[in-house]
């Protein structure tokens, strides 16, 4: 309780100090302002108060013709609030000009995302185990999987970024074949685990089209993903559908979980397109991500199509297929803000802003 009261008292005191320093500045007594703020700057100000204090010191040092101290003070403004931007309609013009020499925009941003996915089989070439009086038909069914990935963005500019991710993805699908062994039904389930390495180009927009709200920021991206399959388990069931047999629609064969890695190409590539919506939360972002990956690799090894336990015991033959993937994720972005001086100041925009304000008045 006493610590809470002490903290509250200190905050009020430093707020009073900041107000007194502002009054000193407004009265034209500049030299005493840095000393008045020193103690609270060291260990008393909140982040918001630090921003105001260093902005005041920036003005003081500009008027005292100490450009180095003014620049250092403005860097501290950006350290307290990396997204602070001067306003020509409110802030002194010399502070506005000075601000154009600096930025705190993040060079890198780190993020994590997780969500669900479905895999879509695209058959390159259908391979049937046998032929009979009734044609065999095949049907693939999507099943949900999950993914957890982390990534880093290298922000080339305010809008353009190069992104790389690494993570784990679980894919799942079901295949049914009808009229196998005359009229039986064969059901195959496969679940695979992957390490994924997507690399993408991202473009971020300031707002949605014709919207004035900047709280939600759309983003589009495209790239390639390199994947390594480190686990694949399959299960088979065969149902009796022959009308003349006893036990119609009963399971006549069922496999344990079979390792399908020997029958798979472990390395795969895909082309990615997608979009995201970022929601501004304090200095960070929450986001939702939707993407589609077009499989580029045949996942079935050509030499094992009719070989091995699945074929010999259960009559299972893989089609040659690629695997597409549709995924939805939610995540968190942490921009790594870095206050710094620009190599080239952006002062040209200041004059345009001032003229615009004069015209409006």
C-alpha positions in Angstrom: 0.0 0.0 0.0 2.8 2.4 1.0 4.7 1.6 -2.2 1.5 2.4 -4.2 1.1 5.8 -2.4 4.8 6.6 -2.8 4.7 5.8 -6.5 1.5 7.9 -7.0 3.1 10.8 -5.1 6.3 10.6 -7.1 4.3 10.7 -10.4 2.3 13.7 -9.3 5.5 15.5 -8.2 7.3 14.8 -11.5 4.2 16.0 -13.4 4.4 19.2 -11.4 8.1 19.5 -12.2 7.3 19.1 -15.9 4.6 21.8 -15.7 6.9 24.2 -13.8 9.7 23.6 -16.4 7.2 24.3 -19.2 6.2 27.6 -17.4 9.9 28.5 -17.2 10.3 27.9 -20.9 7.2 29.9 -21.8 8.5 32.8 -19.6 11.8 32.8 -21.6 14.0 31.4 -18.8 15.6 28.6 -20.8 18.9 27.9 -18.9 17.3 26.5 -15.8 15.0 24.0 -17.6 17.5 21.1 -18.0 18.4 21.2 -14.3 14.8 21.2 -13.2 14.1 18.1 -15.2 17.3 16.2 -14.4 16.1 14.1 -11.4 12.8 13.1 -12.9 14.4 12.2 -16.2 16.7 9.9 -14.3 14.2 7.9 -12.4 10.8 9.5 -12.1 9.0 10.1 -15.4 6.6 7.8 -17.1 7.1 7.0 -20.8 4.6 9.7 -21.8 6.2 12.3 -19.5 9.7 11.5 -20.8 8.4 12.2 -24.3 7.1 15.6 -23.3 10.2 16.4 -21.2 12.7 15.6 -24.0 10.6 17.5 -26.6 10.7 20.5 -24.3 14.5 20.0 -24.0 14.8 19.8 -27.7 13.2 23.3 -28.0 15.4 24.6 -25.2 18.6 23.5 -26.8 17.6 24.8 -30.3 17.0 28.2 -28.8 20.3 28.0 -26.8 22.1 27.2 -30.1 23.2 23.8 -29.0 22.3 21.5 -32.0 24.1 18.4 -30.7 22.2 18.5 -27.4 19.0 19.2 -29.4 19.6 16.1 -31.6 20.3 13.9 -28.6 17.1 15.1 -26.9 15.0 14.4 -29.9 16.5 10.9 -30.1 15.3 10.4 -26.5 11.8 11.6 -27.7 11.8 8.8 -30.2 13.1 6.3 -27.6 10.2 7.2 -25.3 7.7 7.0 -28.2 9.1 5.5 -31.5 6.0 6.5 -33.4 6.0 10.2 -32.4 5.6 12.6 -35.3 5.8 16.3 -35.2 2.8 18.4 -36.3 3.6 21.6 -38.3 0.3 23.0 -37.0 1.3 22.6 -33.4 5.0 22.2 -33.0 7.6 25.0 -33.6 8.9 24.9 -37.1 12.6 24.4 -36.0 11.6 21.3 -34.1 9.6 20.0 -37.2 12.7 20.6 -39.4 14.9 18.8 -36.9 12.5 15.9 -36.7 12.9 15.2 -40.4 16.6 14.3 -39.8 15.5 11.3 -37.6 13.5 8.1 -37.7 12.6 5.3 -35.3 11.1 3.0 -38.0 12.0 -0.6 -37.3 14.7 -2.1 -39.5 13.5 -5.6 -38.3 10.3 -6.9 -36.9 9.9 -10.3 -35.3 6.6 -12.2 -35.1 4.9 -15.5 -34.4 1.8 -17.1 -35.7 -0.3 -20.2 -35.3 -3.5 -21.6 -36.8 -5.1 -24.3 -38.8 -4.8 -25.5 -42.4 -6.3 -27.9 -44.9 -4.4 -29.8 -47.6 -5.7 -30.2 -51.2 -4.3 -33.1 -53.2 -3.6 -32.2 -56.9 -3.2 -35.5 -58.7 -0.5 -35.5 -61.4 -1.1 -39.0 -62.6 -3.6 -41.6 -61.2 -2.3 -45.1 -60.6 -4.7 -47.9 -59.9 -3.8 -51.2 -58.2 -5.9 -53.4 -60.5 -8.8 -53.3 -63.0 -12.1 -55.1 -62.7 -15.6 -55.3 -64.2 -16.5 -52.0 -62.4 -14.2 -48.9 -62.9 -12.3 -47.8 -59.8 -13.1 -44.2 -58.7 -11.1 -42.1 -56.3 -12.1 -39.3 -54.0 -9.8 -37.1 -51.8 -11.2 -35.3 -48.7 -9.6 -32.5 -46.8 -8.9 -32.8 -43.1 -7.7 -30.1 -40.7 -4.1 -29.6 -39.7 -2.2 -27.1 -37.6 0.9 -24.9 -38.0 3.1 -22.9 -35.6 5.8 -20.6 -37.1 8.0 -17.7 -36.2 9.4 -15.1 -38.6 11.4 -12.0 -39.1 10.8 -9.0 -41.4 13.5 -6.9 -42.9 11.8 -3.6 -43.6 13.3 -2.2 -46.8 10.9 0.7 -46.6 7.7 1.8 -44.8 5.7 -0.4 -47.2 8.1 -3.1 -48.5 9.6 -5.9 -46.5 11.5 -9.2 -47.1 10.2 -11.9 -44.7 11.6 -15.3 -43.7 9.9 -17.9 -41.4 10.6 -21.2 -39.9 8.2 -23.5 -38.2 6.3 -26.8 -37.9 3.2 -27.8 -39.9 1.0 -30.8 -39.6 -1.0 -31.8 -42.8 -3.7 -34.4 -43.0 -5.9 -35.9 -45.8 -8.1 -38.8 -46.6 -8.4 -40.8 -49.8 -11.2 -43.2 -50.7 -11.2 -45.7 -53.5 -14.4 -47.4 -54.6 -14.7 -50.8 -56.5 -11.3 -52.0 -55.4 -11.0 -55.8 -55.7 -14.3 -55.7 -57.6 -16.6 -53.8 -55.3 -14.7 -53.2 -52.0 -14.0 -49.7 -50.6 -10.4 -48.7 -49.6 -9.9 -45.8 -47.2 -6.4 -44.3 -46.7 -5.5 -41.6 -44.1 -2.1 -39.9 -44.1 -0.7 -37.4 -41.6 2.6 -35.7 -42.2 4.8 -33.4 -40.2 6.9 -30.8 -41.9 9.6 -28.2 -41.2 8.8 -25.2 -43.3 10.9 -22.3 -44.5 8.8 -19.7 -46.3 10.5 -16.6 -47.9 8.2 -13.8 -49.0 8.0 -10.2 -50.3 5.4 -8.3 -48.3 3.7 -5.0 -49.2 1.9 -3.1 -46.4 -0.8 -0.5 -47.1 -1.6 2.6 -44.9 -5.3 1.8 -44.8 -8.1 0.0 -46.5 -9.2 1.5 -49.8 -11.2 4.7 -49.2 -11.0 4.2 -45.4 -9.8 6.9 -43.0 -9.2 4.4 -40.2 -5.5 3.4 -39.7 -6.1 1.0 -36.9 -6.5 -1.9 -39.3 -3.7 -2.2 -41.9 -3.9 -4.6 -44.9 -1.0 -6.4 -46.2 -0.3 -8.6 -49.3 2.6 -11.0 -49.9 4.0 -13.6 -52.2 6.9 -16.0 -52.2 8.2 -19.5 -52.0 8.2 -22.1 -49.3 10.8 -24.9 -48.8 9.5 -27.8 -46.8 11.1 -30.9 -45.3 8.9 -33.9 -44.3 10.3 -35.5 -41.2 7.3 -37.8 -40.4 4.5 -39.4 -42.3 2.1 -42.0 -41.0 -0.6 -43.8 -42.9 -3.5 -46.1 -42.1 -5.6 -48.2 -44.4 -9.0 -49.8 -44.0 -10.8 -52.0 -46.6 -14.6 -52.5 -46.4 -16.5 -55.4 -48.0 -19.1 -54.0 -50.4 -19.8 -57.2 -52.5 -23.6 -57.8 -52.4 -23.3 -61.6 -52.4 -20.9 -61.8 -49.5 -21.7 -62.1 -45.8 -20.7 -59.1 -43.7 -21.6 -56.4 -46.1 -20.0 -53.0 -45.2 -17.7 -54.6 -42.6 -14.0 -54.0 -42.3 -12.1 -57.0 -43.9 -8.6 -55.5 -43.5 -7.2 -52.8 -41.3 -3.6 -51.7 -41.0 -1.6 -50.3 -38.1 0.1 -47.0 -38.5 2.6 -47.4 -41.4 5.7 -45.3 -41.9 5.2 -43.7 -45.3 8.5 -41.7 -45.3 10.2 -44.4 -47.5 7.5 -43.7 -50.2 7.7 -39.9 -50.1 10.0 -37.2 -51.5 10.9 -35.4 -48.3 12.0 -32.1 -49.8 9.2 -30.1 -51.4 8.7 -26.5 -52.6 5.5 -24.4 -53.1 4.5 -21.0 -54.3 2.7 -18.8 -51.7 0.2 -16.0 -52.1 -1.8 -14.4 -49.4 -2.8 -11.4 -47.3 -3.0 -10.3 -43.7 -4.7 -7.6 -41.6 -2.7 -6.0 -38.9 -4.3 -4.4 -35.8 -2.4 -1.7 -34.0 -2.0 -2.5 -30.3 0.1 0.0 -28.4 3.5 -0.1 -30.2 3.0 -3.7 -31.5 0.5 -5.4 -33.8 -1.9 -8.3 -33.7 -2.7 -9.9 -37.1 -4.7 -12.4 -39.0 -3.1 -14.2 -41.9 -4.7 -16.1 -44.9 -2.4 -17.8 -47.4 -2.5 -20.4 -50.2 0.5 -22.6 -51.1 0.6 -24.1 -54.5 2.6 -27.4 -54.3 5.3 -27.6 -56.9 6.7 -31.1 -56.0 5.5 -34.6 -56.7 5.5 -36.1 -53.2 5.6 -39.8 -54.3 8.9 -41.5 -55.1 8.6 -43.1 -58.5 10.5 -46.3 -57.5 8.2 -47.3 -54.6 4.8 -47.1 -56.3 4.2 -50.8 -56.4 6.7 -51.8 -53.8 6.6 -52.3 -50.1 4.1 -53.3 -47.4 1.2 -51.0 -48.3 0.8 -52.6 -51.8 1.7 -56.2 -50.8 -0.6 -56.5 -47.8 -3.4 -54.0 -48.5 -3.3 -53.3 -52.2 -2.5 -49.6 -51.7 -1.0 -47.7 -54.5 -0.2 -43.9 -54.4 -1.2 -41.6 -57.1 1.5 -39.1 -58.1 0.3 -35.9 -56.5 1.3 -32.4 -55.3 -0.1 -31.0 -52.1 -1.6 -27.6 -51.9 -2.3 -26.0 -48.6 -4.8 -23.3 -47.4 -4.0 -21.9 -44.0 -5.4 -19.4 -41.6 -3.3 -18.0 -38.7 -3.4 -15.4 -36.0 -0.2 -13.9 -34.6 1.7 -11.1 -32.9 4.3 -8.7 -34.4 7.0 -7.0 -32.3 8.6 -4.1 -34.3 12.2 -3.6 -33.2 12.2 0.2 -33.2 15.6 1.9 -33.6 15.8 5.7 -33.1 18.5 7.0 -35.4 19.7 9.9 -37.6 18.9 9.6 -41.3 21.7 9.9 -43.9 19.5 12.2 -45.8 17.0 14.5 -44.1 13.4 14.6 -45.4 12.9 18.4 -45.0 11.2 19.0 -48.3 7.9 17.8 -46.9 8.0 20.5 -44.2 7.5 23.4 -46.6 4.6 21.7 -48.3 2.9 21.1 -44.9 3.4 24.7 -43.9 1.9 26.0 -47.2 -1.0 23.7 -46.8 -1.7 25.0 -43.3 -1.4 28.6 -44.5 -3.9 28.0 -47.3 -6.4 26.4 -45.0 -6.2 29.4 -42.7 
